[in-house]
């Protein structure tokens, strides 16, 4: 049984390279892997931005708390600390772009609660809470609804005789 040289060459040509099915499967696998990597990078970037904004919001709370701690006990009343909202919102991050839609603003508010310790009017403390609320778009698409985040600092201030 003699095998012709042309028959061997034809067999070798058929076996050389990848089939169409193998090529399509390889492209699908590479596409899935690359899209998974890009999605991970995108999520990491978004979480990093949210964390950075949280740190900035906490710094704004700390600024207000230091201002409050510098006051006399009797000056620490809610009327002296109106909410910083609406037109008096605070710029948290400009994201370095010229588009104002990329800016993140927040609203800071102070709540003060006076507590009598042991029912004694001479033994009072104030529970002071500074809250900073801000919204971040849930994704990168314009139509995505924003998610609301909040940072809060609380302290007790007592009467100093």
Protein Blocks (a to p, Z undefined) as FASTA:
>chain_A
ZZdfklmmmmmmmmgocdfklmmmmmmmmmmmmmmmmmmmmmmmmmmmmmmmmmmmmmmm
mmmmmmmmmpcfklmcfklmccdehjlpccfbgnlpablklpccdddddddddddehhia
klccddddddddddddfblbfklccddddddddddddddZZ
